[in-house]
């Protein structure tokens, strides 16, 4: 996978290949989803993200996910952690991570991608007992929220069982540091996925577009399908949850 030059002069898009970059990229996620938009799902998945200790724990969880990346039958990673870098203004020969995305090849067919985690398996997959030890309500809320958010992606992965290949590419996360927004970074991170989906067999791309990101995705071929409705217990109804729309491209072209 080669480095690509994006719209902004000096912008590079490339897969992350070391844990230190994951840690730096997590800071972009905190700035965008935590500080800028106060995303309710991000805040429950990464509690105390605004503290040094909480941020370290969150970054460690992200590194752990990266380290557990699997490969498909073609030898491609099923999950790609992607970084967008720019030259450092103070030290031009160094680069800073200004944006971050996670792309996932998903499939229920063995060797064609990672399966979407079932609702009943979320607590184990996310290690919620470690995240919220003994806190059954919080664990239950996270499972209900994420299963609602991923309802349509789960349906599409099932729908693709008879496709050739039986897989999709999911834009699982896309974050740009607010200090570097409006430089074409989000578009470049998405374009990488469009190109990679075509290389992997003309796969369809899907995502849950946030209020901030969906206009970018729409310009790049994603079409809105359904607004995400969160099915949670009455005790959680007053909690803040982001507005997300399920979007898909049709086959990559």
Kinemage of the C-alpha trace (Angstrom):
@kinemage 1
@onewidth
@group {chain A} dominant
@subgroup {mainchain}
@vectorlist {calphas} color= white
{ca unk a 1} P 0.000 0.000 0.000
{ca unk a 2} L 1.645 3.170 -1.144
{ca unk a 3} L 1.703 6.627 0.352
{ca unk a 4} L -0.650 9.008 -1.408
{ca unk a 5} L -0.473 12.746 -1.704
{ca unk a 6} L -3.775 14.438 -0.930
{ca unk a 7} L -5.448 17.693 -1.931
{ca unk a 8} L -3.550 19.868 0.521
{ca unk a 9} L 0.100 20.405 -0.379
{ca unk a 10} L 2.224 18.146 1.780
{ca unk a 11} L -0.657 15.933 2.905
{ca unk a 12} L 0.185 12.219 3.005
{ca unk a 13} L -2.237 9.348 3.568
{ca unk a 14} L -0.814 5.986 4.614
{ca unk a 15} L -1.552 2.975 6.815
{ca unk a 16} L -0.153 3.092 10.349
{ca unk a 17} L 2.545 0.531 11.049
{ca unk a 18} L 3.603 1.316 14.631
{ca unk a 19} L 1.965 1.763 18.024
{ca unk a 20} L 3.350 5.274 18.595
{ca unk a 21} L 1.370 6.558 15.619
{ca unk a 22} L -1.804 4.988 17.017
{ca unk a 23} L -1.243 6.900 20.258
{ca unk a 24} L -0.744 10.186 18.380
{ca unk a 25} L -3.756 9.510 16.172
{ca unk a 26} L -5.931 8.915 19.222
{ca unk a 27} L -5.300 12.529 20.175
{ca unk a 28} L -6.993 13.595 16.899
{ca unk a 29} L -9.985 11.465 17.862
{ca unk a 30} L -10.146 13.078 21.311
{ca unk a 31} L -9.953 16.568 19.854
{ca unk a 32} L -12.629 15.910 17.221
{ca unk a 33} L -15.102 13.584 18.939
{ca unk a 34} L -14.457 14.583 22.525
{ca unk a 35} L -13.709 18.287 22.624
{ca unk a 36} L -15.266 19.548 19.381
{ca unk a 37} L -18.563 17.659 19.052
{ca unk a 38} L -18.914 16.047 22.490
{ca unk a 39} L -19.954 12.771 20.878
{ca unk a 40} L -21.931 10.737 23.401
{ca unk a 41} L -20.834 7.360 22.040
{ca unk a 42} L -17.160 8.302 22.055
{ca unk a 43} L -17.441 9.462 25.650
{ca unk a 44} L -18.950 6.192 26.888
{ca unk a 45} L -16.387 4.099 25.018
{ca unk a 46} L -13.483 6.204 26.279
{ca unk a 47} L -14.451 7.430 29.760
{ca unk a 48} L -12.284 10.158 31.286
{ca unk a 49} L -10.753 10.782 27.851
{ca unk a 50} L -10.097 14.406 28.884
{ca unk a 51} L -7.681 13.362 31.641
{ca unk a 52} L -4.079 12.232 30.975
{ca unk a 53} L -4.777 8.873 32.603
{ca unk a 54} L -8.033 8.360 30.716
{ca unk a 55} L -6.407 9.321 27.424
{ca unk a 56} L -3.579 6.860 28.043
{ca unk a 57} L -6.090 4.085 28.695
{ca unk a 58} L -8.054 4.999 25.579
{ca unk a 59} L -4.936 5.031 23.412
{ca unk a 60} L -3.889 1.678 24.868
{ca unk a 61} L -7.255 0.182 23.919
{ca unk a 62} L -6.831 1.522 20.386
{ca unk a 63} L -3.333 0.021 20.177
{ca unk a 64} L -4.700 -3.295 21.409
{ca unk a 65} L -7.278 -3.311 18.619
{ca unk a 66} L -4.585 -2.508 16.060
{ca unk a 67} L -2.392 -5.321 17.348
{ca unk a 68} L -5.239 -7.810 16.925
{ca unk a 69} L -5.709 -7.025 13.208
{ca unk a 70} L -6.443 -10.129 11.142
{ca unk a 71} L -5.851 -10.757 7.446
{ca unk a 72} L -8.119 -12.127 4.736
{ca unk a 73} L -7.414 -14.972 2.342
{ca unk a 74} L -5.658 -12.540 -0.016
{ca unk a 75} L -3.267 -11.444 2.716
{ca unk a 76} L -4.802 -7.985 3.116
{ca unk a 77} L -5.424 -6.659 6.628
{ca unk a 78} L -9.106 -6.724 7.491
{ca unk a 79} L -8.700 -3.545 9.536
{ca unk a 80} L -6.550 -0.652 8.339
{ca unk a 81} L -5.620 2.173 10.689
{ca unk a 82} L -4.967 5.126 8.419
{ca unk a 83} L -3.101 8.327 9.205
{ca unk a 84} L -3.090 11.706 7.493
{ca unk a 85} L 0.124 13.620 8.100
{ca unk a 86} L 1.271 17.179 7.397
{ca unk a 87} L 4.680 18.843 7.701
{ca unk a 88} L 5.212 20.347 11.148
{ca unk a 89} L 5.103 24.152 10.905
{ca unk a 90} L 7.890 24.573 13.451
{ca unk a 91} L 10.049 21.707 12.118
{ca unk a 92} L 9.229 21.122 8.421
{ca unk a 93} L 11.323 17.941 8.198
{ca unk a 94} L 9.030 16.323 10.785
{ca unk a 95} L 5.404 15.346 10.243
{ca unk a 96} L 2.351 15.536 12.496
{ca unk a 97} L -0.724 13.334 12.459
{ca unk a 98} L -3.644 15.591 11.594
{ca unk a 99} L -6.272 13.002 10.746
{ca unk a 100} L -7.127 9.374 11.352
{ca unk a 101} L -9.477 6.768 9.932
{ca unk a 102} L -10.268 3.115 10.483
{ca unk a 103} L -11.354 1.028 7.487
{ca unk a 104} L -12.688 -2.498 7.988
{ca unk a 105} L -13.277 -5.221 5.427
{ca unk a 106} L -16.278 -7.043 6.873
{ca unk a 107} L -17.840 -10.334 5.869
{ca unk a 108} L -19.630 -13.337 7.298
{ca unk a 109} L -17.708 -15.520 4.868
{ca unk a 110} L -14.544 -17.101 6.201
{ca unk a 111} L -11.436 -15.529 4.715
{ca unk a 112} L -13.288 -12.540 3.277
{ca unk a 113} L -13.180 -10.150 6.237
{ca unk a 114} L -14.005 -9.711 9.899
{ca unk a 115} L -17.563 -10.550 10.973
{ca unk a 116} L -19.655 -7.813 12.550
{ca unk a 117} L -19.783 -8.386 16.303
{ca unk a 118} L -23.164 -9.671 17.461
{ca unk a 119} L -25.014 -7.810 20.216
{ca unk a 120} L -24.627 -10.717 22.611
{ca unk a 121} L -20.861 -10.735 22.051
{ca unk a 122} L -20.242 -6.992 22.449
{ca unk a 123} L -19.494 -7.075 26.175
{ca unk a 124} L -16.728 -9.614 25.651
{ca unk a 125} L -15.381 -8.027 22.466
{ca unk a 126} L -15.124 -4.616 24.127
{ca unk a 127} L -13.917 -6.044 27.440
{ca unk a 128} L -16.601 -4.038 29.220
{ca unk a 129} L -15.972 -5.631 32.582
{ca unk a 130} L -12.507 -4.092 32.486
{ca unk a 131} L -13.885 -0.761 31.257
{ca unk a 132} L -16.737 -0.582 33.781
{ca unk a 133} L -16.051 -3.268 36.424
{ca unk a 134} L -19.220 -4.433 38.135
{ca unk a 135} L -21.281 -1.671 36.488
{ca unk a 136} L -24.019 -3.674 34.765
{ca unk a 137} L -26.161 -0.661 33.747
{ca unk a 138} L -23.253 1.069 31.994
{ca unk a 139} L -22.231 -2.127 30.239
{ca unk a 140} L -25.818 -2.714 29.149
{ca unk a 141} L -26.137 0.843 27.831
{ca unk a 142} L -22.973 0.555 25.730
{ca unk a 143} L -24.191 -2.704 24.188
{ca unk a 144} L -27.614 -1.258 23.395
{ca unk a 145} L -26.148 1.906 21.888
{ca unk a 146} L -23.560 0.190 19.697
{ca unk a 147} L -25.929 -2.515 18.489
{ca unk a 148} L -28.345 0.238 17.438
{ca unk a 149} L -25.576 2.229 15.724
{ca unk a 150} L -24.397 -0.841 13.803
{ca unk a 151} L -27.831 -2.278 12.982
{ca unk a 152} L -27.714 -1.432 9.293
{ca unk a 153} L -24.107 -2.419 8.731
{ca unk a 154} L -24.951 -5.818 10.209
{ca unk a 155} L -27.865 -6.163 7.791
{ca unk a 156} L -25.729 -5.220 4.786
{ca unk a 157} L -22.987 -7.689 5.710
{ca unk a 158} L -25.658 -10.426 5.794
{ca unk a 159} L -27.040 -9.156 2.492
{ca unk a 160} L -23.598 -9.531 0.885
{ca unk a 161} L -23.421 -13.263 1.641
{ca unk a 162} L -24.063 -14.068 -2.034
{ca unk a 163} L -21.942 -11.250 -3.481
{ca unk a 164} L -18.575 -11.843 -5.155
{ca unk a 165} L -16.607 -11.299 -3.018
{ca unk a 166} L -19.046 -11.520 -0.059
{ca unk a 167} L -17.690 -8.446 1.734
{ca unk a 168} L -17.968 -4.688 2.220
{ca unk a 169} L -15.580 -1.948 3.295
{ca unk a 170} L -16.740 -0.052 6.383
{ca unk a 171} L -15.549 3.413 7.315
{ca unk a 172} L -15.571 2.677 11.029
{ca unk a 173} L -14.067 5.978 12.157
{ca unk a 174} L -12.868 9.217 10.582
{ca unk a 175} L -11.509 12.087 12.670
{ca unk a 176} L -9.595 15.243 11.800
{ca unk a 177} L -7.941 17.458 14.393
{ca unk a 178} L -10.023 20.676 14.499
{ca unk a 179} L -6.797 22.668 14.079
{ca unk a 180} L -6.369 21.097 10.631
{ca unk a 181} L -9.905 20.872 9.314
{ca unk a 182} L -10.899 22.311 5.923
{ca unk a 183} L -7.647 21.135 4.353
{ca unk a 184} L -9.104 18.190 2.449
{ca unk a 185} L -7.956 15.666 5.031
{ca unk a 186} L -11.278 13.876 5.579
{ca unk a 187} L -11.820 13.624 1.835
{ca unk a 188} L -8.358 12.149 1.339
{ca unk a 189} L -8.940 9.552 4.076
{ca unk a 190} L -12.219 8.577 2.394
{ca unk a 191} L -10.655 8.501 -1.076
{ca unk a 192} L -8.093 6.008 0.162
{ca unk a 193} L -10.963 3.706 1.132
{ca unk a 194} L -12.687 4.152 -2.227
{ca unk a 195} L -9.492 3.196 -4.038
{ca unk a 196} L -8.768 0.280 -1.718
{ca unk a 197} L -12.312 -1.075 -2.031
{ca unk a 198} L -11.914 -1.159 -5.790
{ca unk a 199} L -8.532 -2.879 -5.503
{ca unk a 200} L -10.031 -5.527 -3.222
{ca unk a 201} L -12.696 -6.552 -5.716
{ca unk a 202} L -14.983 -3.583 -6.305
{ca unk a 203} L -16.458 -3.712 -2.802
{ca unk a 204} L -19.335 -1.538 -1.674
{ca unk a 205} L -18.549 0.979 1.064
{ca unk a 206} L -20.765 1.775 4.040
{ca unk a 207} L -20.595 4.036 7.083
{ca unk a 208} L -22.619 5.696 9.819
{ca unk a 209} L -22.194 9.357 8.892
{ca unk a 210} L -22.116 11.927 11.674
{ca unk a 211} L -23.673 15.370 11.332
{ca unk a 212} L -20.194 16.762 10.659
{ca unk a 213} L -18.921 14.053 8.336
{ca unk a 214} L -21.893 13.113 6.196
{ca unk a 215} L -21.599 16.097 3.818
{ca unk a 216} L -18.049 14.984 2.957
{ca unk a 217} L -19.134 11.388 2.431
{ca unk a 218} L -22.080 12.527 0.311
{ca unk a 219} L -19.767 14.387 -2.056
{ca unk a 220} L -17.745 11.202 -2.511
{ca unk a 221} L -20.561 8.874 -3.499
{ca unk a 222} L -22.105 7.778 -0.213
{ca unk a 223} L -25.888 7.999 -0.267
{ca unk a 224} L -27.994 8.371 2.897
{ca unk a 225} L -30.246 5.388 3.574
{ca unk a 226} L -31.706 5.558 7.076
{ca unk a 227} L -31.325 7.678 10.166
{ca unk a 228} L -29.962 5.709 13.103
{ca unk a 229} L -32.551 5.157 15.825
{ca unk a 230} L -31.207 4.154 19.207
{ca unk a 231} L -33.087 1.443 21.048
{ca unk a 232} L -32.164 1.830 24.723
{ca unk a 233} L -33.897 1.145 28.013
{ca unk a 234} L -36.055 3.952 29.496
{ca unk a 235} L -33.469 4.735 32.153
{ca unk a 236} L -31.048 5.842 29.412
{ca unk a 237} L -33.378 7.928 27.250
{ca unk a 238} L -32.186 11.272 28.635
{ca unk a 239} L -28.573 10.597 27.657
{ca unk a 240} L -27.028 12.400 24.725
{ca unk a 241} L -26.432 10.376 21.567
{ca unk a 242} L -25.134 11.657 18.245
{ca unk a 243} L -27.171 12.060 15.089
{ca unk a 244} L -25.935 9.460 12.616
{ca unk a 245} L -27.202 8.414 9.195
{ca unk a 246} L -26.443 5.072 7.602
{ca unk a 247} L -24.845 5.625 4.183
{ca unk a 248} L -23.716 3.319 1.376
{ca unk a 249} L -22.162 3.712 -2.049
{ca unk a 250} L -23.318 0.784 -4.129
{ca unk a 251} L -20.435 -1.014 -5.801
{ca unk a 252} L -17.182 0.918 -5.981
{ca unk a 253} L -16.433 2.226 -9.457
